[in-house]
Amino acid sequence: MLRLMLSAVCVLAAAAPLHAESPTLKATDISGRWQGDSYAIGGAPAKLTLDIVACGGRWCGVSVEANNSCGATALKLDAGQTTTDNVTFKGTLALARGTEPYTVQSYLIPASEGDPVRLQVIGDTGGTFRIFRRSFPFEAQLTRTRDAVCKPTEIISMAD
């Protein structure tokens, strides 16, 4: 009987999936080309591609055009704050020249079952990010596809 019970325990132990603790994300994990859908209130989903690179101790996201050419610096983020669940960045996103930029919060979200690391960007116009809003006028879910190629064309400060 004891042999049967030990055999059953061994079989169960061998069949149980091994769960390695997922590595903790760092702010530097934001570096790279990120692509995905973006949503703005009143509009259809649009593809968004950003090359995010370090710039002056912060992070800049250069828009990548449909033909893979480098556009303007659209995303300006701080250095990032690591928590137990994600890495949070604060900054601005300007998608069209001459329009008011969105004040955004971005989150590097760890990989989960079948999902890669994601970058979520949510924001609002008006200069102040309000986390307790019921909805945000802008939201994007991006995944990293490769290393960044585009670089910012000018020196960026968070005041810009």
C-alpha positions as CSV (number, residue, x, y, z in Angstrom):
1,M,0.0,0.0,0.0
2,L,2.8,2.4,0.9
3,R,4.5,1.6,-2.4
4,L,1.3,2.5,-4.3
5,M,0.9,5.8,-2.4
6,L,4.5,6.7,-3.1
7,S,4.1,5.9,-6.8
8,A,1.0,8.1,-7.0
9,V,2.8,11.0,-5.3
10,C,5.8,10.6,-7.7
11,V,3.5,10.6,-10.7
12,L,1.6,13.7,-9.5
13,A,4.9,15.5,-8.8
14,A,6.2,14.7,-12.2
15,A,3.0,15.7,-14.0
16,A,2.7,19.0,-12.1
17,P,3.9,21.9,-14.2
18,L,7.0,23.7,-13.0
19,H,6.2,27.3,-12.2
20,A,9.3,29.4,-12.3
21,E,8.8,32.8,-10.7
22,S,8.5,35.4,-13.4
23,P,11.5,37.7,-13.6
24,T,10.9,41.2,-12.2
25,L,10.5,43.9,-14.8
26,K,12.9,46.8,-14.8
27,A,12.4,50.3,-16.3
28,T,15.0,49.5,-19.0
29,D,12.7,46.7,-20.3
30,I,10.7,49.5,-22.0
31,S,13.5,50.0,-24.5
32,G,12.5,48.7,-28.0
33,R,9.9,48.8,-30.8
34,W,6.3,48.5,-29.5
35,Q,3.3,47.9,-31.7
36,G,-0.4,47.5,-31.1
37,D,-3.8,49.1,-31.2
38,S,-4.6,52.4,-29.8
39,Y,-8.1,53.7,-29.1
40,A,-9.4,57.2,-28.8
41,I,-12.9,58.1,-27.8
42,G,-15.0,58.5,-30.9
43,G,-12.5,56.9,-33.2
44,A,-11.9,53.4,-34.6
45,P,-8.9,51.4,-33.4
46,A,-5.6,52.6,-35.0
47,K,-2.2,51.0,-35.2
48,L,0.5,52.6,-33.2
49,T,4.2,51.9,-33.5
50,L,6.8,53.6,-31.2
51,D,10.5,53.1,-30.9
52,I,11.2,53.8,-27.2
53,V,14.7,54.7,-26.3
54,A,16.6,56.3,-23.4
55,C,16.9,60.1,-23.7
56,G,18.5,62.2,-21.0
57,G,17.7,59.9,-18.1
58,R,14.1,59.5,-19.3
59,W,12.4,57.6,-22.1
60,C,11.3,58.9,-25.5
61,G,9.0,57.2,-28.0
62,V,9.6,58.1,-31.6
63,S,6.6,57.4,-33.9
64,V,7.3,54.9,-36.7
65,E,5.4,55.6,-39.9
66,A,3.6,52.9,-42.0
67,N,6.7,52.7,-44.3
68,N,9.0,52.1,-41.3
69,S,10.5,55.6,-41.5
70,C,11.1,57.5,-38.3
71,G,8.8,60.3,-37.3
72,A,8.7,62.8,-34.5
73,T,9.1,62.2,-30.8
74,A,5.6,61.4,-29.7
75,L,6.0,59.9,-26.2
76,K,8.0,61.5,-23.4
77,L,8.2,59.5,-20.1
78,D,10.0,59.8,-16.8
79,A,12.5,57.3,-15.6
80,G,9.9,54.9,-14.3
81,Q,8.9,53.5,-10.9
82,T,9.1,49.8,-10.2
83,T,6.3,48.2,-8.1
84,T,5.6,44.6,-7.3
85,D,3.1,44.3,-10.2
86,N,4.6,46.5,-12.9
87,V,6.8,49.4,-13.9
88,T,4.9,52.7,-14.0
89,F,5.9,55.7,-16.2
90,K,4.4,59.2,-16.3
91,G,4.6,61.7,-19.2
92,T,2.9,63.0,-22.3
93,L,1.9,61.7,-25.7
94,A,1.5,64.0,-28.7
95,L,0.1,62.1,-31.7
96,A,-0.5,65.0,-34.1
97,R,1.5,68.3,-34.4
98,G,-0.5,71.2,-33.1
99,T,-2.9,69.3,-30.9
100,E,-3.0,69.2,-27.2
101,P,-0.9,66.2,-25.9
102,Y,-2.4,63.6,-23.7
103,T,-1.0,63.4,-20.2
104,V,-0.4,59.7,-19.8
105,Q,0.6,56.9,-17.5
106,S,2.2,53.9,-19.0
107,Y,2.6,50.5,-17.4
108,L,5.0,47.7,-18.3
109,I,2.9,44.6,-17.5
110,P,4.7,41.3,-16.9
111,A,4.1,38.3,-19.2
112,S,1.4,35.9,-18.1
113,E,0.1,32.6,-19.4
114,G,0.5,32.9,-23.2
115,D,0.7,36.7,-23.2
116,P,4.0,38.6,-23.7
117,V,5.1,41.6,-21.7
118,R,2.7,44.4,-22.6
119,L,3.0,48.2,-22.5
120,Q,-0.3,49.9,-21.6
121,V,-0.6,53.6,-22.3
122,I,-3.7,55.5,-20.9
123,G,-4.2,59.2,-20.9
124,D,-6.3,62.3,-21.0
125,T,-6.0,65.9,-22.2
126,G,-6.1,68.7,-19.7
127,G,-2.6,68.6,-18.2
128,T,-3.3,66.4,-15.1
129,F,-3.5,62.6,-15.1
130,R,-6.4,61.4,-13.0
131,I,-6.1,57.7,-12.3
132,F,-9.7,57.5,-10.8
133,R,-11.5,58.5,-14.0
134,R,-14.1,56.0,-15.2
135,S,-12.7,56.1,-18.8
136,F,-9.8,57.6,-20.6
137,P,-10.0,59.4,-24.0
138,F,-6.8,57.5,-25.1
139,E,-5.7,53.9,-24.5
140,A,-3.2,51.7,-26.2
141,Q,-2.1,48.1,-25.7
142,L,1.4,47.5,-27.2
143,T,3.8,44.5,-27.3
144,R,7.5,44.6,-28.0
145,T,8.4,43.4,-31.4
146,R,12.1,44.1,-31.7
147,D,14.9,46.5,-30.8
148,A,14.3,50.2,-31.5
149,V,15.8,51.7,-34.6
150,C,14.6,55.3,-34.5
151,K,16.2,57.9,-32.2
152,P,14.8,61.3,-31.1
153,T,15.9,64.1,-33.3
154,E,16.2,66.7,-30.6
155,I,17.2,66.8,-26.9
156,I,14.0,66.3,-24.9
157,S,13.0,67.6,-21.5
158,M,9.8,66.8,-19.6
159,A,8.9,70.5,-19.9
160,D,8.8,70.3,-23.7
